[in-house]
Amino acid sequence: MTIASAPHIHGRDVLAFRRKFGILGPSTNTVVQPDFDDMRPWGVTNHYSRIVVDNPSAVSNETFMAGVADIDGNTAAAVRGVMTCQPDYLVMGMSAVTFFGGAEGARKWRESIEALSGLGVTTGAEAVVAALQTYGNVKRVAFFSPYYPAANDQVRRFLADHGYDTVRDAALQCPSWLAIAEQTPQTLRDTMKTLDGDDVDAIIQVGTNVSNIRLAAAAELWLGKPVIAINTATYWHALRANGIPDRMPGFGRLLAEF
């Protein structure tokens, strides 16, 4: 069922005269909102709608996956909330659920949100693939996440469906949703170093509550290969999908060159 809004009969929003983005993310996520705002160009505004979830202790594959299911189940209410500001486009500020079920499952999930809202939608999973395709010459990847191994399995399956071979992956197994935002630059740096190798064409970081948009950009310089932070890929994809070509330095080649 599509969520209908009252007809908008006024002129353009004075701050969002290019695009007004509705951003959906878990209420426990403290990183994606400032990350997206840091990458926001002039004339675009971000309006964050919280998917209300508790902060459970994710101490196993089972509890982590149950927490992801809670996020999925509460997404529709967050969509309804953000639609009241009449956004032009929706951007998913959570990533785990967008990878589930392989390429087909990810597509169906996005289409369900598009049907609910009547708007175009960017998801983290599909944005990562778009980024890999844009860089080009990438076949073998390594990725890391704050997830547990069962969720990494879903990411690996999704990438395989799109033709990418995962050489190595790491699950940081954060003990709660809030703990994801506590991963230090040292932890992220050491993880990327461990994943890297001559057998890897690109490194990917998933999990939108990981603060990695600047560190990934720096890692591209010293690794000499694409390093994709999911928040960067997601916001880049949303901008380009809406015809906004602004190139911005400081967030890696994706936003600076493509």
Secondary structure, 3 states (H helix, E strand, C coil): CCCCCCCCCCCCCCCCCCEEEEEEEECCCCCHHHHHHHCCCCCEEEEEEEECCCCCECCCHHHHHHHHHHHHHCHHHHHHHHHCCCCCEEEECCCHHHHCCHHHHHHHHHHHHHHHHCCCEECHHHHHHHHHHHHCCCCEEEEEECCCHHHHHHHHHHHHHCCCEEEEEEECCCCEHHHHCCCCHHHHHHHHHHHCCCCCCEEEECCCCCCCHHHHHHHHHHHCCCEEEHHHHHHHHHHHHCCCCCCCCCCCHHHHHC
